[in-house]
Amino acid sequence: MKKTFLLTHPKIKPPRLFEAVKHDIKKYVKRERNKKLPQGVDFWDFDCKFGSTEKDAQDIHLSEFNQFIDKAEEQQLTSFYIEILAKPMRRTKKPILQE
């Protein structure tokens, strides 16, 4: 998902638009996680970016989207850019700590 969300609408108030964006992100992530995994892969990981424009987008973790969207709402931005790309990953073993 590479999308610039516009947060101006003549009838819908901005707080509802921000909630709709959060819902769209959750729906997209759920749909991607439910896709069949390729052979030899353990889980879906996501490369995420957030910014006021595509050029200003910075890398963030998937769990930080709500915080960044809330900040955008506080700053009263009229639009922002979101990029979420799914990639297959394998789990790695945790290192054994010796005491």
Backbone as ProteinMPNN parsed JSONL, in Angstrom:
{"seq_chain_A": "MKKTFLLTHPKIKPPRLFEAVKHDIKKYVKRERNKKLPQGVDFWDFDCKFGSTEKDAQDIHLSEFNQFIDKAEEQQLTSFYIEILAKPMRRTKKPILQE", "coords_chain_A": {"N_chain_A": [[0.851, -1.16, 0.0], [0.796, 2.005, -1.021], [0.082, 5.15, -0.414], [-1.388, 8.385, -0.467], [-3.157, 10.046, 1.854], [-5.918, 12.123, 1.804], [-7.235, 14.553, 3.887], [-9.437, 16.198, 3.913], [-12.775, 16.981, 3.565], [-15.991, 17.882, 2.397], [-18.274, 17.133, 3.9], [-17.624, 15.22, 5.841], [-16.206, 15.11, 9.042], [-12.89, 15.94, 10.199], [-11.844, 14.287, 12.46], [-13.193, 11.829, 12.057], [-12.22, 11.097, 9.59], [-9.532, 10.58, 10.176], [-9.844, 8.352, 11.838], [-10.884, 6.593, 9.97], [-8.663, 6.224, 8.32], [-6.933, 4.854, 10.056], [-8.425, 2.522, 10.342], [-8.369, 1.55, 7.697], [-5.641, 0.913, 7.468], [-5.358, -1.137, 9.388], [-7.079, -3.028, 8.26], [-5.78, -3.573, 5.811], [-3.316, -4.666, 6.696], [-4.215, -6.937, 8.036], [-5.343, -8.344, 5.89], [-3.051, -8.824, 4.329], [-1.54, -10.41, 6.09], [-3.063, -12.702, 6.157], [-2.603, -13.916, 3.759], [-1.269, -16.665, 1.887], [1.75, -18.149, 2.945], [4.978, -18.238, 1.355], [7.016, -21.117, 0.47], [9.132, -22.309, 3.058], [9.119, -20.052, 4.683], [8.381, -18.133, 7.61], [6.763, -15.991, 8.597], [4.934, -12.912, 7.844], [6.485, -9.85, 7.358], [6.672, -6.264, 7.66], [7.602, -3.43, 5.801], [7.587, -0.12, 6.593], [6.601, 3.265, 6.06], [6.164, 6.719, 6.856], [4.996, 10.01, 6.339], [4.636, 13.563, 5.701], [4.709, 14.055, 3.022], [5.542, 12.049, 0.121], [8.286, 12.259, -0.381], [9.254, 13.139, 2.068], [8.898, 11.012, 3.734], [9.585, 8.815, 6.441], [11.211, 5.893, 7.777], [9.346, 3.708, 9.807], [8.096, 1.668, 12.513], [5.59, -0.863, 12.272], [3.833, -0.867, 14.465], [3.83, 1.761, 15.278], [2.16, 3.375, 13.796], [-0.362, 4.408, 14.679], [0.418, 6.326, 16.591], [1.813, 8.194, 15.005], [-0.22, 9.002, 13.285], [-1.959, 10.176, 15.105], [-0.339, 12.332, 15.903], [-0.274, 13.714, 13.484], [-2.912, 14.471, 13.358], [-3.059, 16.214, 15.549], [-1.398, 18.218, 14.593], [-2.944, 19.139, 12.614], [-2.795, 18.363, 9.864], [-3.466, 18.361, 6.357], [-3.086, 16.323, 4.633], [-1.312, 13.193, 4.332], [1.344, 10.799, 3.776], [1.488, 7.295, 3.415], [3.212, 4.232, 3.486], [3.187, 0.814, 3.167], [4.693, -2.188, 2.909], [4.592, -5.604, 2.382], [6.69, -8.332, 3.318], [8.145, -11.559, 3.09], [9.469, -13.403, 5.856], [11.922, -15.18, 7.851], [12.083, -16.692, 11.036], [14.58, -16.091, 13.486], [16.873, -17.685, 15.704], [17.084, -16.846, 19.145], [19.94, -15.469, 20.725], [21.864, -17.396, 23.04], [22.204, -16.559, 26.321], [24.967, -16.513, 28.391], [25.862, -17.003, 31.731]], "CA_chain_A": [[0.0, 0.0, 0.0], [1.466, 3.298, -1.109], [-1.083, 5.999, -0.57], [-1.468, 9.687, 0.174], [-4.515, 10.233, 2.358], [-6.393, 13.496, 1.89], [-8.044, 14.636, 5.093], [-10.416, 17.266, 3.79], [-14.007, 16.534, 2.935], [-17.006, 18.892, 2.733], [-19.304, 16.663, 4.826], [-17.081, 14.37, 6.9], [-15.318, 15.861, 9.92], [-11.532, 15.378, 10.231], [-11.598, 13.141, 13.357], [-13.708, 10.601, 11.434], [-11.303, 10.739, 8.504], [-8.355, 9.971, 10.788], [-10.244, 7.015, 12.276], [-11.031, 5.787, 8.757], [-7.308, 5.871, 7.877], [-6.464, 3.798, 10.966], [-9.166, 1.307, 9.99], [-7.834, 1.067, 6.416], [-4.334, 0.309, 7.723], [-5.588, -2.414, 10.069], [-7.686, -3.94, 7.298], [-4.754, -3.965, 4.851], [-2.353, -5.537, 7.368], [-4.888, -8.217, 8.275], [-5.475, -9.023, 4.597], [-1.723, -9.288, 3.928], [-1.119, -11.491, 6.982], [-3.844, -13.895, 5.863], [-2.16, -14.516, 2.504], [-0.484, -17.882, 2.06], [3.191, -17.923, 3.006], [5.794, -19.037, 0.439], [7.724, -22.259, 1.057], [10.303, -22.01, 3.862], [8.988, -18.742, 5.318], [7.64, -18.254, 8.863], [5.774, -14.943, 8.858], [4.976, -11.711, 7.019], [7.003, -8.657, 8.003], [6.239, -5.096, 6.914], [8.42, -2.226, 5.708], [6.611, 0.962, 6.721], [7.06, 4.649, 6.002], [5.129, 7.713, 7.13], [5.475, 11.377, 6.184], [3.654, 14.503, 5.172], [4.731, 13.794, 1.576], [6.303, 10.842, -0.21], [9.703, 12.57, -0.264], [9.588, 13.34, 3.483], [8.541, 9.814, 4.504], [10.659, 8.175, 7.203], [10.93, 4.518, 8.165], [8.789, 3.516, 11.144], [7.638, 0.307, 12.79], [4.153, -1.017, 12.052], [3.082, -0.54, 15.679], [3.881, 3.204, 15.534], [1.28, 4.131, 12.908], [-1.38, 5.164, 15.416], [1.063, 7.483, 17.203], [2.111, 9.178, 13.966], [-1.491, 9.537, 12.797], [-2.43, 11.083, 16.151], [0.459, 13.562, 15.795], [-0.738, 14.423, 12.287], [-4.207, 15.068, 13.713], [-2.759, 17.361, 16.412], [-0.809, 19.265, 13.747], [-4.003, 19.489, 11.658], [-2.336, 18.174, 8.494], [-4.552, 18.12, 5.405], [-2.787, 15.064, 3.951], [-0.052, 12.546, 4.665], [1.702, 9.658, 2.937], [1.745, 6.044, 4.119], [3.683, 3.13, 2.645], [3.306, -0.453, 3.88], [5.026, -3.249, 1.97], [4.762, -6.897, 3.042], [7.806, -9.145, 2.852], [8.226, -12.808, 3.849], [10.654, -13.482, 6.72], [12.145, -16.384, 8.66], [12.452, -16.407, 12.426], [15.935, -16.442, 13.865], [16.981, -18.102, 17.087], [17.633, -15.863, 20.058], [21.253, -15.896, 21.249], [21.836, -17.935, 24.387], [23.002, -15.742, 27.238], [25.714, -17.309, 29.36], [26.124, -16.227, 32.944]], "C_chain_A": [[0.903, 1.231, 0.0], [0.361, 4.294, -1.391], [-0.903, 7.321, 0.157], [-2.928, 9.897, 0.564], [-4.83, 11.718, 2.441], [-7.398, 13.575, 3.032], [-8.973, 15.842, 5.087], [-11.619, 16.718, 3.033], [-15.1, 17.519, 3.345], [-18.024, 18.431, 3.79], [-18.761, 15.877, 6.018], [-16.067, 15.174, 7.719], [-13.957, 15.156, 10.019], [-11.308, 14.228, 11.226], [-12.093, 11.808, 12.785], [-12.807, 10.151, 10.301], [-10.043, 10.072, 9.052], [-8.668, 8.552, 11.265], [-10.396, 6.076, 11.075], [-9.661, 5.345, 8.222], [-6.762, 4.743, 8.742], [-7.136, 2.467, 10.628], [-8.641, 0.711, 8.685], [-6.483, 0.37, 6.609], [-4.508, -1.057, 8.374], [-6.155, -3.452, 9.109], [-6.656, -4.444, 6.294], [-3.776, -4.947, 5.481], [-2.971, -6.912, 7.617], [-5.004, -9.021, 6.982], [-4.13, -9.581, 4.139], [-1.261, -10.458, 4.796], [-1.862, -12.793, 6.707], [-3.455, -14.557, 4.543], [-1.275, -15.722, 2.798], [1.005, -17.545, 2.014], [3.921, -18.763, 1.964], [6.518, -20.155, 1.199], [8.945, -21.788, 1.841], [10.276, -20.667, 4.571], [8.082, -18.885, 6.538], [6.531, -17.224, 9.051], [5.934, -13.804, 7.852], [5.51, -10.566, 7.874], [6.618, -7.469, 7.121], [7.291, -3.992, 6.973], [7.455, -1.059, 5.66], [7.29, 2.325, 6.663], [5.865, 5.562, 6.257], [5.746, 9.093, 6.96], [4.393, 12.277, 5.646], [3.576, 14.42, 3.651], [5.564, 12.538, 1.343], [7.802, 11.071, -0.051], [10.146, 12.688, 1.193], [9.372, 12.091, 4.326], [9.767, 9.209, 5.174], [10.233, 6.767, 7.595], [10.409, 4.48, 9.598], [8.423, 2.047, 11.3], [6.122, 0.273, 12.63], [3.342, -0.587, 13.272], [3.045, 0.959, 15.976], [2.916, 4.016, 14.683], [0.269, 4.976, 13.668], [-0.793, 6.414, 16.055], [1.32, 8.578, 16.17], [0.824, 9.79, 13.401], [-2.084, 10.503, 13.824], [-1.661, 12.401, 16.135], [0.016, 14.397, 14.596], [-2.078, 15.109, 12.567], [-3.999, 16.29, 14.599], [-2.211, 18.527, 15.604], [-1.782, 19.76, 12.689], [-3.505, 19.447, 10.208], [-3.535, 17.902, 7.585], [-4.315, 16.861, 4.585], [-1.485, 14.493, 4.502], [0.095, 11.292, 3.839], [2.007, 8.463, 3.815], [2.19, 5.004, 3.106], [3.847, 1.904, 3.537], [3.543, -1.54, 2.831], [5.302, -4.533, 2.74], [5.954, -7.63, 2.443], [7.862, -10.408, 3.7], [9.537, -12.871, 4.635], [10.718, -14.83, 7.436], [12.539, -15.953, 10.063], [13.895, -16.842, 12.664], [15.953, -16.823, 15.339], [17.586, -16.98, 17.926], [18.994, -16.365, 20.556], [21.122, -16.37, 22.692], [22.771, -17.099, 25.262], [23.684, -16.638, 28.255], [26.057, -16.436, 30.553], [27.437, -16.578, 33.556]], "O_chain_A": [[1.678, 1.447, 0.932], [-0.229, 4.292, -2.472], [-0.34, 7.374, 1.25], [-3.816, 9.921, -0.289], [-4.098, 12.482, 3.071], [-8.307, 12.75, 3.125], [-9.255, 16.429, 6.131], [-11.479, 16.075, 1.993], [-15.146, 17.949, 4.497], [-18.579, 19.266, 4.505], [-19.371, 15.871, 7.086], [-15.185, 15.83, 7.165], [-13.879, 13.931, 9.933], [-10.632, 13.263, 10.87], [-11.47, 10.77, 13.011], [-12.646, 8.952, 10.074], [-9.542, 9.112, 8.467], [-7.843, 7.651, 11.111], [-10.067, 4.893, 11.166], [-9.516, 4.226, 7.73], [-6.192, 3.782, 8.225], [-6.492, 1.418, 10.628], [-8.485, -0.505, 8.58], [-6.218, -0.652, 5.976], [-3.875, -2.028, 7.958], [-5.759, -4.617, 9.141], [-6.657, -5.629, 5.959], [-3.439, -5.959, 4.866], [-2.313, -7.934, 7.425], [-4.789, -10.233, 6.978], [-4.071, -10.693, 3.615], [-0.652, -11.399, 4.287], [-1.345, -13.873, 6.994], [-3.932, -15.651, 4.242], [-0.616, -15.783, 3.836], [1.462, -16.771, 1.173], [3.52, -19.899, 1.71], [6.61, -20.125, 2.426], [9.712, -20.959, 1.35], [11.319, -20.19, 5.017], [7.126, -19.661, 6.516], [5.477, -17.542, 9.602], [6.916, -13.734, 7.114], [5.036, -10.344, 8.988], [6.273, -7.654, 5.954], [7.804, -3.659, 8.042], [6.593, -1.005, 4.783], [8.405, 2.506, 7.154], [4.724, 5.237, 5.928], [6.879, 9.328, 7.381], [3.352, 11.808, 5.186], [2.528, 14.676, 3.057], [6.21, 12.03, 2.26], [8.518, 10.164, 0.372], [11.29, 12.371, 1.518], [9.64, 12.114, 5.527], [10.836, 9.102, 4.573], [9.043, 6.483, 7.729], [10.955, 5.132, 10.488], [8.439, 1.283, 10.335], [5.452, 1.285, 12.836], [2.27, -0.002, 13.122], [2.292, 1.386, 16.851], [2.855, 5.236, 14.831], [0.063, 6.142, 13.333], [-1.44, 7.461, 16.062], [1.073, 9.754, 16.434], [0.796, 10.977, 13.075], [-2.647, 11.534, 13.454], [-2.248, 13.466, 16.328], [-0.063, 15.623, 14.673], [-2.337, 16.202, 12.064], [-4.682, 17.299, 14.427], [-2.517, 19.685, 15.888], [-1.477, 20.696, 11.95], [-3.755, 20.365, 9.427], [-4.508, 17.278, 8.009], [-5.227, 16.377, 3.914], [-0.664, 15.217, 5.066], [-0.871, 10.779, 3.275], [2.693, 8.583, 4.83], [1.63, 4.898, 2.014], [4.559, 1.949, 4.54], [2.694, -1.779, 1.972], [6.142, -4.556, 3.64], [6.204, -7.569, 1.239], [7.648, -10.341, 4.911], [10.583, -12.446, 4.145], [9.712, -15.519, 7.602], [13.247, -14.962, 10.244], [14.361, -17.836, 12.108], [15.14, -16.335, 16.124], [18.48, -16.262, 17.479], [19.167, -17.562, 20.782], [20.354, -15.804, 23.471], [23.96, -16.957, 24.977], [23.024, -17.442, 28.911], [26.483, -15.29, 30.408], [27.81, -16.014, 34.585]]}, "name": "protein", "num_of_chains": 1, "seq": "MKKTFLLTHPKIKPPRLFEAVKHDIKKYVKRERNKKLPQGVDFWDFDCKFGSTEKDAQDIHLSEFNQFIDKAEEQQLTSFYIEILAKPMRRTKKPILQE"}
